[in-house]
């Protein structure tokens, strides 16, 4: 089951950001497939860790672009990123410790947060990026 589907609603038109958003979507959907397939804790840990690592990579890339674009709300945007990364790290750590299972509510949180972040917060920086010539 795909939790997030790529489409025009979440496409920004900035090549590297769109590619990385697709990567995040793939990882979230892979985690959903791992749940559906009943994969082992070890396999799930690898998938969750990959999502955490890729999220850090994407946020660093995006924040670098925001700095280049002199985006006036960069601090708020970084704050949103930190809240999300802190949350998924907590989920990962609790899962690895055996005190949390990866479940539908977690998947809805991940997919819902990503789509909302792209369609609201990322859309807000788009004019600054385009004005700075970032495509």
Secondary structure, DSSP 8 states (H G I E B T S, - for coil): --S----GGG--S-HHHHHHHHHHHHHHHHHHHHHHHT--HHHHHHHHHHHHHHHHHHHHHHHHHHHHTT-TTHHHHHHHHHHHHHHHHHHHHHHHTTS----HHHHHHHHHHHHHIIIIIIHHHHHHHHHTT--
